[in-house]
C-alpha cells in the first residue's frame, strides 16, 4: 500500500451497441443439454447469468484500428500528442497476436508512439487496470498511456465453447461466451509534484487476508502454450476461457471486501470523500451483492456506484473505464474530482486506487455521437 502521484488526464472507451441476450442466444445456438437437438433461449441465459444484453461485434473488433482510434481520442482529451507519451502499457487477455508482444509493436506504431517507448503487454484479465496502475505508480515517466481491450467475440465464437469433452470445465464454457463482451478503452496518466491518492495491489498467492494463499487462477486457459502447443491433439479444446464458478464467487466477495478494508486503512472516510466508486463488473449477482453490502453498512447512495454489466456484459478490464468515461460524458464528474476503482480478476489478482480525474469537460463536447467515430477504417482485414 502506498501513496501515488498520478492523475487521470484523458479517457476514452468504445463498446458496440448492445444486442439483446435473446438475439445473441438465437445467433450463437448454445446446445441445451436437457433437450437434445434444441438450444438455450435468451430467457434461460438471462436467468442463469443475469445479463440482458451485451457488446458483441466481431466484424468491428477484428480490426486493430478500433483500438488505435479509441487511444487517439484519449490522447486528444488529455491534450497531448503521441510524442508526449513517456511510457505505455497494454492490458488484454485476448490479443490479436499471441506471441512476442506483437500487439504492442503494431499498436505503438499505428498510434505513433516514439521508438524508445518499451513495449509492455500485460496478459491480464478483469483486474488488469489495477496491475497497470501499480506498475505506472512505480515508473518515473511523466505521461503514461494505458490501453485496454477485450476481443471476446473473436475468441469465443468457435464450436469448442459449445461442445467440449476435453476441457475440465467443458460443460460450462458457453457461459464465458455469453458473459464476456467486447470493449476498448484508453487512459492517459500524468505524474504530479505531490501525492494525489493511494494504491495497492496483491496476487494473494502467499496470503489471502488471514488465510493461506489463494491457489486457483479463476480462469483456466491451458492450451496454445508449451504444454499444449498448436497442432497437438488437445490444443484447441484447452484454448478456452473457462470460469471456475465457485472459486470466482469466493474470490470476488472476499477480494472486494479486502480491497475495501485496505482502502479504509489508507483513507478511513474514502467512501464519502470520492465522487464515484467503480468496481469490477464480474456479473450482476456478484457486483450487486457487494455494492448492496456497502449501501447497507455505510449508508452511501446507490448513485455513487456505477454498474454496466447488465447492459454490456463483462467488459473485462474495460468495465470500470467505461463507467468512468460515461460519467465524464454525462457531466457527472468535474475536473479535480477523485474516484476510487476497485477490481479483482483472474490470476488471481486484485487491487484498488484513489486518483483524481483532471479531464476538461469541454473535451467531451462531442459526446454521444463520438462513439461511432471509433469504428475502424480497416487497418487490414484480419480473419
C-alpha positions in Angstrom: 0.0 0.0 0.0 1.5 3.3 -1.0 0.7 6.9 -2.0 0.6 7.7 -5.7 1.3 10.9 -7.5 -0.8 10.3 -10.6 -3.9 11.9 -12.1 -6.1 10.7 -15.0 -6.0 13.4 -17.7 -7.6 11.6 -20.6 -10.2 8.9 -21.0 -11.9 7.2 -23.9 -13.8 4.0 -24.4 -15.7 2.1 -27.1 -18.2 -0.7 -26.9 -20.6 -1.9 -29.5 -24.3 -1.0 -29.4 -25.6 -3.8 -27.1 -27.5 -6.7 -28.6 -30.2 -8.4 -26.5 -29.2 -11.6 -24.9 -32.1 -13.2 -26.8 -30.6 -12.0 -30.1 -27.2 -13.3 -29.0 -28.6 -16.7 -28.0 -30.5 -17.1 -31.2 -27.4 -16.4 -33.3 -24.9 -18.3 -31.0 -27.0 -21.5 -30.5 -25.9 -22.9 -27.2 -26.9 -26.6 -27.1 -29.5 -27.4 -24.5 -28.2 -30.5 -22.7 -31.6 -31.2 -21.2 -33.2 -31.4 -24.7 -31.2 -33.0 -27.5 -31.3 -31.0 -30.7 -32.6 -27.8 -29.0 -30.8 -24.7 -27.9 -30.9 -22.4 -24.9 -33.0 -19.3 -25.4 -32.3 -15.8 -24.2 -34.7 -16.1 -21.3 -32.7 -19.1 -19.9 -29.3 -17.4 -20.5 -30.6 -14.3 -18.7 -31.9 -16.4 -15.8 -28.6 -18.1 -15.3 -26.2 -15.1 -15.8 -28.4 -12.1 -15.1 -27.4 -10.0 -18.2 -30.0 -8.6 -20.5 -27.7 -7.6 -23.4 -24.0 -7.4 -24.4 -21.4 -5.8 -26.6 -20.8 -8.3 -29.3 -19.4 -7.2 -32.7 -16.7 -9.4 -34.2 -16.7 -7.6 -37.5 -15.8 -4.3 -35.7 -13.3 -5.6 -33.1 -11.4 -7.8 -35.5 -9.6 -4.7 -36.8 -6.9 -3.1 -34.5 -7.9 0.3 -35.8 -10.7 0.4 -33.3 -8.0 0.3 -30.6 -5.9 2.9 -32.3 -8.9 5.3 -32.8 -10.0 4.9 -29.1 -6.5 5.6 -27.9 -6.0 8.7 -30.1 -9.3 10.1 -28.7 -8.0 9.6 -25.1 -4.7 11.4 -26.1 -6.8 14.2 -27.6 -8.9 14.6 -24.5 -5.7 14.8 -22.4 -4.3 17.5 -24.8 -1.2 15.5 -25.6 0.4 14.1 -28.8 1.8 10.6 -29.2 5.3 12.2 -28.9 4.5 13.4 -25.4 4.0 9.9 -24.1 6.9 8.5 -22.0 5.6 5.0 -21.3 2.7 2.8 -22.5 1.1 -0.3 -21.0 -1.3 -2.6 -22.9 -3.8 -4.7 -20.9 -5.5 -7.6 -22.6 -6.2 -11.3 -22.1 -7.3 -11.6 -25.7 -4.6 -10.2 -28.0 -4.8 -10.1 -31.8 -1.4 -12.0 -31.9 -0.3 -14.2 -29.0 3.5 -14.2 -29.3 6.4 -11.8 -28.8 4.1 -8.9 -27.7 3.3 -8.2 -31.3 0.1 -6.3 -30.4 2.3 -3.8 -28.6 4.6 -3.4 -31.6 1.8 -3.0 -34.0 -0.4 -0.6 -31.9 2.5 1.6 -30.7 3.5 2.1 -34.4 -0.1 2.9 -35.6 -0.7 5.3 -32.6 2.6 7.0 -33.4 4.5 6.4 -30.1 8.2 7.0 -30.2 10.6 4.1 -30.9 12.1 4.3 -27.5 8.8 3.5 -25.7 9.3 0.0 -24.4 6.6 -2.5 -25.4 4.7 -3.6 -22.3 1.9 -6.0 -22.8 0.2 -7.3 -19.6 -1.7 -10.6 -20.2 -4.2 -9.6 -17.6 -8.0 -10.1 -17.2 -10.5 -8.3 -15.1 -8.1 -6.8 -12.6 -5.7 -5.5 -15.3 -6.3 -1.8 -14.6 -5.1 -2.3 -11.0 -2.0 -4.1 -12.2 -1.3 -1.4 -14.8 -1.8 1.3 -12.1 0.6 -0.5 -9.7 3.2 -0.6 -12.4 2.6 3.0 -13.5 2.9 4.3 -9.9 6.5 2.9 -9.8 7.6 4.4 -13.0 9.5 7.7 -13.4 7.7 8.5 -16.6 5.7 11.8 -16.7 2.9 10.8 -19.1 1.8 7.2 -19.2 -0.7 5.7 -21.6 -2.8 2.6 -20.6 -4.6 0.8 -23.3 -7.1 -2.0 -22.6 -9.2 -4.2 -24.8 -11.3 -7.4 -24.8 -11.9 -9.3 -28.0 -14.3 -11.8 -26.6 -16.4 -12.3 -29.6 -13.4 -13.3 -31.7 -12.2 -15.8 -29.2 -15.4 -17.5 -28.1 -17.5 -17.9 -31.3 -15.8 -21.3 -32.0 -17.7 -24.6 -31.5 -15.3 -25.7 -28.7 -17.3 -23.4 -26.4 -20.5 -25.3 -27.2 -19.4 -28.9 -27.2 -16.1 -29.7 -25.4 -15.4 -33.0 -23.6 -11.7 -32.4 -23.2 -11.6 -29.2 -21.1 -12.2 -29.8 -17.4 -14.9 -27.1 -17.5 -16.2 -28.1 -20.9 -19.9 -28.1 -19.9 -19.9 -24.5 -18.7 -17.7 -23.0 -21.4 -20.8 -21.4 -23.1 -21.1 -19.1 -20.1 -17.8 -17.4 -21.0 -19.1 -16.7 -24.5 -22.4 -15.4 -23.1 -20.9 -13.2 -20.2 -17.7 -11.8 -21.6 -18.1 -8.9 -24.1 -16.1 -6.7 -26.5 -14.6 -3.4 -25.4 -11.7 -1.0 -25.8 -10.5 1.8 -23.6 -7.6 4.1 -23.0 -6.4 6.3 -20.2 -3.7 8.9 -20.0 -2.0 9.3 -16.6 0.2 12.2 -15.6 2.7 12.5 -12.8 2.2 15.3 -10.3 4.5 17.1 -8.0 2.8 15.9 -4.8 0.8 12.8 -3.7 -2.7 12.6 -5.2 -4.1 9.4 -3.8 -3.5 5.8 -2.7 -3.0 2.5 -4.4 -2.4 -1.1 -3.6 -2.1 -4.4 -5.5 -2.0 -8.1 -4.4 -1.6 -11.5 -6.1 -2.8 -13.3 -2.9 -0.6 -16.2 -3.7 1.2 -16.4 -0.4 -1.6 -15.0 1.9 -5.2 -14.1 1.2 -6.3 -12.0 4.1 -5.8 -14.0 7.2 -5.8 -17.3 5.3 -3.3 -19.2 3.2 -2.7 -18.1 -0.4 -5.5 -18.5 -3.0 -4.3 -21.1 -5.5 -6.9 -21.1 -8.2 -6.3 -19.0 -11.4 -10.1 -18.4 -11.7 -9.9 -18.6 -15.5 -8.5 -21.8 -16.8 -6.9 -21.4 -20.3 -4.2 -24.0 -20.6 -4.0 -24.6 -24.4 -1.7 -23.0 -27.0 1.4 -22.8 -24.8 4.3 -25.1 -24.5 2.3 -27.7 -22.6 -0.3 -27.9 -25.3 1.1 -26.1 -28.4 -0.8 -25.5 -31.6 -1.0 -28.7 -33.7 -1.3 -31.1 -30.8 -4.5 -33.0 -30.1 -5.9 -31.1 -27.2 -4.7 -27.6 -28.0 -8.0 -26.2 -29.4 -10.2 -27.7 -26.7 -7.9 -26.4 -23.9 -7.6 -22.9 -25.5 -10.7 -21.6 -23.9 -11.6 -19.1 -21.2 -13.2 -21.4 -18.6 -14.7 -19.8 -15.5 -14.2 -21.7 -12.2 -17.6 -20.7 -10.9 -17.5 -21.4 -7.1 -13.9 -20.2 -6.9 -14.7 -16.9 -8.7 -17.6 -16.3 -6.3 -15.3 -17.0 -3.3 -12.5 -14.8 -4.6 -14.8 -11.9 -5.7 -16.7 -11.5 -2.5 -13.7 -11.8 -0.2 -11.3 -10.0 -2.6 -13.6 -7.0 -2.9 -14.1 -6.9 0.8 -10.4 -7.0 1.4 -10.0 -4.2 -1.2 -12.5 -2.1 0.8 -10.8 -2.8 4.1 -7.4 -1.9 2.8 -8.8 1.4 1.3 -10.3 2.1 4.7 -6.9 1.6 6.3 -5.4 4.1 3.8 -8.2 6.7 3.9 -10.9 5.9 6.5 -13.6 8.1 5.1 -12.8 7.3 1.4 -16.4 6.3 0.5 -17.6 9.8 1.3 -14.6 11.6 0.0 -14.5 10.2 -3.5 -17.1 11.3 -6.1 -17.7 7.9 -7.5 -16.8 4.3 -6.8 -16.2 2.0 -9.7 -16.0 -1.8 -9.1 -15.3 -4.6 -11.5 -18.4 -5.7 -13.2 -17.9 -9.5 -12.8 -21.6 -10.4 -13.1 -24.9 -8.8 -12.0 -25.3 -11.1 -9.0 -21.8 -10.7 -7.6 -21.5 -6.9 -8.4 -24.8 -6.0 -6.8 -24.2 -8.3 -3.8 -21.0 -6.3 -2.9 -22.5 -2.9 -3.7 -25.6 -3.6 -1.6 -23.4 -4.5 1.3 -21.7 -1.1 1.1 -25.0 0.6 1.0 -26.3 -1.3 4.0 -23.2 -0.9 6.1 -22.2 2.7 5.2 -25.4 4.3 4.1 -23.9 5.7 0.9 -26.1 6.5 -2.1 -26.5 3.9 -4.9 -25.9 6.7 -7.4 -22.3 6.9 -6.1 -21.6 3.5 -7.6 -21.7 2.5 -11.3 -22.9 -0.7 -12.9 -23.0 -1.6 -16.6 -22.7 -5.4 -16.6 -26.4 -6.0 -17.1 -26.4 -3.9 -20.3 -22.9 -4.7 -21.7 -21.9 -8.0 -20.1 -18.5 -8.3 -18.5 -16.1 -5.9 -20.4 -13.1 -7.3 -18.6 -10.5 -4.6 -17.8 -12.5 -2.0 -19.8 -15.6 -2.3 -17.5 -14.5 0.3 -14.9 -13.0 2.7 -17.5 -16.3 2.6 -19.5 -18.1 3.6 -16.3 -15.7 6.5 -15.8 -16.0 7.5 -19.4 -19.8 7.5 -19.3 -19.8 9.7 -16.2 -17.4 12.2 -17.8 -19.6 12.3 -20.9 -22.7 12.9 -18.8 -21.1 15.7 -16.8 -21.3 13.7 -13.5 -17.6 14.3 -12.8 -15.8 17.6 -12.9 -12.0 18.1 -13.3 -10.4 17.6 -9.9 -12.9 15.1 -8.6 -11.4 12.0 -7.0 -12.7 8.5 -7.8 -11.9 5.0 -6.4 -11.5 2.0 -8.7 -11.6 -1.5 -7.0 -11.2 -4.7 -9.0 -10.5 -8.4 -8.7 -9.7 -10.8 -11.5 -8.0 -13.9 -12.9 -4.5 -14.7 -11.8 -5.8 -14.3 -9.2 -5.1 -10.7 -8.5 -6.8 -7.7 -7.1 -6.2 -4.0 -6.3 -7.7 -0.6 -5.8 -6.7 3.0 -6.0 -7.9 6.5 -5.4 -7.0 9.0 -8.0 -8.1 12.5 -9.2 -9.6 13.0 -12.7 -8.3 16.1 -14.4 -10.1 16.0 -17.7 -11.7 19.2 -19.1 -15.4 18.8 -19.6 -15.0 20.7 -22.9 -13.1 17.7 -24.3 -16.4 15.7 -24.1 -18.4 18.3 -26.1 -18.9 15.9 -28.9 -20.0 13.0 -26.6 -23.0 11.0 -27.8 -22.0 10.8 -31.5 -18.4 10.2 -30.6 -18.7 6.5 -30.0 -19.4 5.9 -33.7 -16.1 7.6 -34.6 -14.2 4.7 -33.0 -15.3 2.2 -35.7 -12.3 1.1 -37.6 -11.3 2.4 -41.0 -9.8 -1.0 -41.6 -6.1 -1.1 -41.0 -6.1 -4.6 -42.5 -8.6 -7.4 -42.8 -8.0 -9.9 -40.0 -9.8 -13.2 -40.3 
